[in-house]
Amino acid sequence: EATLLTDLPDCVLGRILAALDGASLSRAGGTCRGLASIDSSQAWERLCEQAGAPNSGAAPAERYRKHAATLCRECRRPTPYVFAPLRVRLCERCERSNPHKFALATRAMLLGDARFRLLLGRRPIDSLLANVPSHRCNGFIFYVRPVAAAAAQSGQEAEAAKEGEEAEAAERAAAAEPPSEIGVCPSEEEQDEAVGVEAAAAAWDAAGEEHSRLRSAKNAARAARRLEQKEHRRKVKQEARAKRHGGGEPAAGSATAVAPWGGARRGDRPKRAHPKMAPKSAHVLSRGDDELLAEVRLLEETFGDALAGLSGLTLASS
């Protein structure tokens, strides 16, 4: 016959409870009155010693619960801070090292993100942000960016599922409708039209084959020119490398004398700063959005360059 856990002697149950961690011990004590009546003070005392909980004179179980409430959600170390938007304990190091969980963004910064706009679609952003955890700091309202992105993605998936259901319902309705004309033979005009369509399709296929044949010859010639240019560039690089290491001048009439396009060599041209390499803030995702640019400038004045001082941590109340 099967033996219930509560049928075991108290001494055996005490040993089993002593091998559990804090969360499992709390859940075990809340399952039934039989397990709650077992003396687990030694198990809680052991957990307090292992966790380094201060001795405040309270019961071991209460001491451990108070200490566990001060641990960081990620690294499980004591921290005096709370991540305000989610109301969870979090240390500074874990907030910085987990931007995929705790990154903050304003409404304008979210709208400046092309990926977020793609997920948002045509839905209004205000209704979406109403259910996203937020935090007000220095006059700005910050939202948890990963939560907002997940909400936008779930809304997009729900819309796609709804559209799919509507399409399936339309297909079922169309299939259920009886055909309007059954057993009606096509007229002579319809037959002539069908023959004309088939002839046009055959002519189109023949023209496509002829075009492909002529195109193949052009592609072959273009590929030969590209191969010649590639070989020329390889020779130029080899001679430039030999000149740097050996110090000799390139031979007259060599490949480095004149570039194949008639201009100067790549190394002799004046260098210009590429527009894409210009320094810019990592949070500026849309140059044409004046509202976003103005807000990012104000945010950088408040929280420093690249928003280095932005944080959602606040001191936990006693």
C-alpha positions as CSV (number, residue, x, y, z in Angstrom):
1,E,0.0,0.0,0.0
2,A,1.1,3.6,-0.7
3,T,2.4,5.5,2.3
4,L,1.6,9.2,2.6
5,L,4.3,11.6,3.6
6,T,2.4,12.6,6.8
7,D,2.3,8.9,7.8
8,L,6.1,9.0,8.5
9,P,7.4,9.6,12.0
10,D,8.1,13.2,13.1
11,C,11.8,12.5,13.4
12,V,12.0,11.3,9.7
13,L,9.9,14.3,8.6
14,G,12.2,16.6,10.5
15,R,15.2,15.2,8.6
16,I,13.4,15.6,5.3
17,L,12.5,19.2,6.0
18,A,16.1,20.0,7.2
19,A,17.4,19.1,3.7
20,L,15.2,21.6,1.9
21,D,16.1,25.1,0.8
22,G,14.2,28.2,2.1
23,A,11.6,28.4,-0.7
24,S,10.8,24.6,-0.6
25,L,10.6,24.7,3.2
26,S,8.1,27.5,3.1
27,R,6.0,25.7,0.5
28,A,6.1,22.5,2.5
29,G,4.9,24.2,5.6
30,G,1.9,25.6,3.8
31,T,0.7,22.4,2.2
32,C,-1.2,20.9,5.2
33,R,-1.5,21.2,9.0
34,G,0.5,18.0,9.5
35,L,3.7,19.4,8.0
36,A,3.1,22.8,9.5
37,S,3.0,21.2,13.0
38,I,6.5,19.7,12.5
39,D,9.2,21.5,14.4
40,S,11.4,23.0,11.7
41,S,13.2,25.6,13.8
42,Q,16.5,23.9,13.4
43,A,16.2,23.8,9.6
44,W,15.4,27.6,9.6
45,E,18.3,28.3,11.9
46,R,20.6,26.4,9.6
47,L,19.3,28.4,6.6
48,C,19.8,31.7,8.5
49,E,23.4,30.8,9.2
50,Q,24.1,29.9,5.6
51,A,22.5,33.1,4.3
52,G,24.1,35.3,6.9
53,A,20.8,36.7,8.2
54,P,21.3,39.1,11.1
55,N,20.1,37.9,14.5
56,S,17.3,40.2,15.4
57,G,15.8,38.1,18.2
58,A,12.8,37.0,16.1
59,A,12.0,33.4,15.1
60,P,14.4,31.8,12.7
61,A,11.7,31.5,10.0
62,E,10.8,35.2,10.2
63,R,14.5,36.2,10.2
64,Y,15.1,34.2,7.1
65,R,12.0,35.6,5.3
66,K,13.0,39.2,6.1
67,H,16.6,38.5,4.9
68,A,15.3,36.8,1.7
69,A,13.2,39.9,0.9
70,T,16.4,42.0,0.7
71,L,18.2,39.8,-1.9
72,C,18.7,40.9,-5.4
73,R,16.4,39.2,-7.9
74,E,19.3,38.2,-10.2
75,C,22.5,37.6,-8.1
76,R,20.7,36.8,-4.8
77,R,22.9,39.2,-2.8
78,P,21.6,41.7,-0.3
79,T,20.9,45.1,-1.8
80,P,19.2,48.3,-0.4
81,Y,17.7,49.1,-3.8
82,V,14.4,48.4,-5.5
83,F,13.8,48.5,-9.2
84,A,10.9,51.0,-9.1
85,P,9.0,50.1,-12.3
86,L,8.8,46.3,-11.4
87,R,9.0,46.7,-7.6
88,V,11.6,44.0,-7.2
89,R,14.9,44.1,-5.3
90,L,17.8,44.7,-7.7
91,C,21.4,45.8,-7.3
92,E,23.2,48.3,-9.5
93,R,25.5,45.8,-11.1
94,C,22.6,43.5,-12.2
95,E,20.6,46.5,-13.6
96,R,23.6,47.5,-15.8
97,S,24.4,44.0,-16.9
98,N,20.8,43.0,-17.9
99,P,19.5,45.7,-20.3
100,H,17.4,43.0,-22.0
101,K,15.4,42.9,-18.8
102,F,15.6,46.3,-17.1
103,A,16.3,48.9,-19.9
104,L,14.3,52.1,-19.6
105,A,12.9,54.3,-22.4
106,T,10.5,57.2,-22.8
107,R,7.5,57.3,-25.2
108,A,9.5,59.2,-27.8
109,M,12.5,56.8,-27.5
110,L,10.2,53.9,-28.1
111,L,8.6,55.6,-31.2
112,G,12.1,56.3,-32.5
113,D,12.9,52.6,-32.5
114,A,12.2,51.2,-36.0
115,R,11.8,47.6,-34.6
116,F,9.3,48.7,-32.0
117,R,7.3,50.7,-34.6
118,L,7.2,47.6,-36.8
119,L,5.8,45.5,-33.9
120,L,3.4,48.2,-32.9
121,G,1.8,48.5,-36.4
122,R,-1.3,50.7,-36.5
123,R,-2.3,50.2,-32.9
124,P,-2.2,53.3,-30.7
125,I,0.9,53.4,-28.5
126,D,-0.9,55.0,-25.5
127,S,-3.2,52.0,-25.0
128,L,-0.2,49.7,-25.1
129,L,1.8,51.8,-22.6
130,A,-1.1,51.9,-20.2
131,N,-0.3,48.3,-19.2
132,V,3.5,48.6,-19.2
133,P,5.3,49.3,-15.8
134,S,6.5,52.8,-15.7
135,H,8.6,55.1,-13.4
136,R,8.6,58.9,-13.1
137,C,12.0,60.5,-12.7
138,N,13.0,64.2,-13.0
139,G,9.8,65.0,-14.9
140,F,10.1,62.1,-17.4
141,I,8.1,59.0,-17.5
142,F,10.2,55.9,-18.3
143,Y,8.8,52.6,-19.4
144,V,10.5,49.2,-19.2
145,R,11.6,48.7,-22.8
146,P,11.7,44.9,-22.9
147,V,8.1,44.7,-21.4
148,A,6.9,47.2,-23.9
149,A,8.5,45.3,-26.8
150,A,7.0,42.0,-25.5
151,A,3.5,43.6,-25.3
152,A,3.8,45.0,-28.8
153,Q,4.9,41.6,-30.2
154,S,2.1,39.8,-28.4
155,G,-0.4,42.3,-29.8
156,Q,1.0,41.8,-33.3
157,E,0.7,38.0,-32.9
158,A,-2.9,38.4,-31.7
159,E,-3.8,40.5,-34.7
160,A,-2.2,38.0,-37.1
161,A,-4.1,35.2,-35.4
162,K,-7.3,37.2,-35.7
163,E,-6.7,37.9,-39.4
164,G,-6.0,34.2,-40.0
165,E,-9.2,33.2,-38.3
166,E,-11.2,35.7,-40.4
167,A,-9.5,34.4,-43.6
168,E,-10.4,30.8,-42.7
169,A,-14.0,31.8,-41.9
170,A,-14.2,33.5,-45.3
171,E,-12.8,30.5,-47.1
172,R,-15.3,28.2,-45.3
173,A,-18.2,30.5,-46.2
174,A,-17.1,30.6,-49.8
175,A,-16.8,26.8,-49.9
176,A,-20.2,26.3,-48.3
177,E,-21.9,28.5,-51.0
178,P,-23.3,26.4,-53.9
179,P,-21.8,27.1,-57.3
180,S,-23.9,29.5,-59.3
181,E,-23.5,27.7,-62.6
182,I,-23.4,23.9,-62.7
183,G,-23.3,21.9,-65.9
184,V,-23.3,25.0,-68.1
185,C,-21.2,24.6,-71.2
186,P,-18.9,27.5,-72.2
187,S,-20.0,29.5,-75.2
188,E,-18.1,29.8,-78.5
189,E,-16.8,33.2,-77.5
190,E,-15.5,31.9,-74.2
191,Q,-13.8,29.0,-76.0
192,D,-12.1,31.4,-78.5
193,E,-11.0,33.6,-75.6
194,A,-9.5,30.6,-73.8
195,V,-7.6,29.6,-76.9
196,G,-6.3,33.1,-77.3
197,V,-5.1,33.1,-73.7
198,E,-3.2,29.9,-74.2
199,A,-1.6,31.2,-77.4
200,A,-0.5,34.4,-75.6
201,A,1.0,32.3,-72.8
202,A,3.0,30.2,-75.2
203,A,4.3,33.4,-77.0
204,W,5.3,34.8,-73.6
205,D,7.2,31.7,-72.7
206,A,9.1,31.7,-76.0
207,A,10.0,35.4,-75.6
208,G,11.2,34.6,-72.0
209,E,13.5,31.8,-73.3
210,E,15.0,34.1,-76.0
211,H,15.6,36.9,-73.4
212,S,17.3,34.4,-71.1
213,R,19.6,33.3,-73.9
214,L,20.7,36.8,-74.7
215,R,21.0,37.7,-71.1
216,S,23.3,34.8,-70.5
217,A,25.8,36.1,-73.0
218,K,25.7,39.6,-71.4
219,N,26.2,38.1,-67.9
220,A,29.2,36.1,-69.1
221,A,30.8,39.2,-70.5
222,R,30.1,41.2,-67.3
223,A,31.5,38.4,-65.2
224,A,34.7,38.4,-67.3
225,R,35.1,42.2,-66.7
226,R,34.6,41.8,-63.0
227,L,37.2,39.0,-62.8
228,E,39.7,41.2,-64.7
229,Q,39.1,44.1,-62.3
230,K,39.5,41.8,-59.3
231,E,42.8,40.5,-60.6
232,H,44.0,44.1,-61.1
233,R,43.1,45.1,-57.6
234,R,45.0,42.0,-56.2
235,K,48.1,43.1,-58.1
236,V,47.8,46.6,-56.8
237,K,47.6,45.4,-53.2
238,Q,50.6,43.1,-53.6
239,E,52.8,45.9,-55.1
240,A,51.7,48.3,-52.4
241,R,52.5,45.8,-49.7
242,A,55.9,45.1,-51.2
243,K,56.6,48.8,-51.4
244,R,55.7,49.3,-47.7
245,H,57.9,46.4,-46.5
246,G,60.8,46.6,-49.1
247,G,60.9,50.3,-49.7
248,G,61.3,49.9,-53.4
249,E,59.4,51.9,-56.1
250,P,56.9,50.1,-58.2
251,A,58.0,49.2,-61.7
252,A,57.1,51.6,-64.5
253,G,54.0,50.6,-66.4
254,S,52.9,48.3,-63.6
255,A,49.4,47.9,-62.4
256,T,49.7,50.6,-59.7
257,A,50.5,53.3,-62.2
258,V,47.0,54.0,-63.3
259,A,43.8,52.7,-61.9
260,P,41.4,50.8,-64.3
261,W,38.8,53.6,-64.0
262,G,41.3,56.3,-65.0
263,G,41.5,58.0,-61.6
264,A,44.0,58.0,-58.8
265,R,44.7,55.0,-56.7
266,R,42.7,54.3,-53.6
267,G,45.5,55.2,-51.2
268,D,46.2,58.5,-53.0
269,R,42.7,59.9,-52.7
270,P,41.9,62.4,-49.9
271,K,40.1,60.7,-47.0
272,R,36.7,61.9,-45.9
273,A,34.7,61.0,-42.9
274,H,31.9,58.7,-43.7
275,P,28.5,60.1,-42.6
276,K,27.6,56.7,-41.0
277,M,30.8,56.9,-38.9
278,A,29.9,60.2,-37.3
279,P,29.5,59.9,-33.5
280,K,26.0,59.9,-32.3
281,S,24.0,58.9,-29.3
282,A,23.0,55.2,-29.1
283,H,19.5,56.2,-28.2
284,V,19.0,58.4,-31.4
285,L,17.3,56.1,-33.8
286,S,15.5,58.6,-36.1
287,R,17.3,61.7,-37.2
288,G,14.1,63.1,-38.8
289,D,12.2,63.0,-35.5
290,D,12.7,66.5,-34.0
291,E,10.8,65.6,-30.9
292,L,13.0,62.6,-30.2
293,L,16.2,64.6,-30.8
294,A,15.1,67.4,-28.5
295,E,14.1,64.9,-25.8
296,V,17.4,63.0,-26.1
297,R,19.4,66.2,-25.7
298,L,17.4,67.1,-22.6
299,L,17.9,63.6,-21.2
300,E,21.6,63.7,-21.8
301,E,21.8,67.1,-20.0
302,T,20.0,65.5,-17.1
303,F,21.5,62.0,-16.9
304,G,24.9,62.5,-18.8
305,D,26.2,61.3,-22.1
306,A,24.6,58.2,-23.5
307,L,22.2,58.4,-20.4
308,A,24.9,56.9,-18.2
309,G,23.2,58.1,-15.1
310,L,19.8,56.8,-15.9
311,S,18.5,54.2,-13.4
312,G,15.2,52.9,-12.1
313,L,16.6,52.0,-8.7
314,T,15.3,53.6,-5.5
315,L,16.1,53.0,-1.9
316,A,13.8,50.4,-0.3
317,S,11.7,51.6,2.5
318,S,12.3,50.2,5.9
